[in-house]
């Protein structure tokens, strides 16, 4: 049984290491962050400022670093806690999906 190696050799017999790619997940498109923040603020303006602050920061961090699914779970938890209502949660999900891509 041969073990799979991620090295290969070129014509000059120099050893190269092959890139190992991680699985792509849906995350926030970092090229359009300012547009995302503006649209998110438009939705969160319907909430009081102290509640909007509880949503804005953690949502941005989860969407940009961890992924879209984790941000969706966070929104669902906040909806269950009663911090936001269903209509606002759906609007935030629309904004999230609009500014997300696989990376």
QUIPE-V805848 format. One record per helix or strand. SS is the DSSP state (H for helix, E for strand). FROM is the first residue (numbers start at 0). TO is the last residue. If there is no record, write none. Layout:
# QUIPE-V805848
ss=SS from=FROM to=TO
ss=SS from=FROM to=TO
This chain:
# QUIPE-V805848
ss=E from=6 to=8
ss=E from=14 to=16
ss=E from=25 to=27
ss=H from=29 to=43
ss=H from=48 to=65
ss=H from=67 to=80
ss=H from=85 to=97
ss=E from=99 to=101
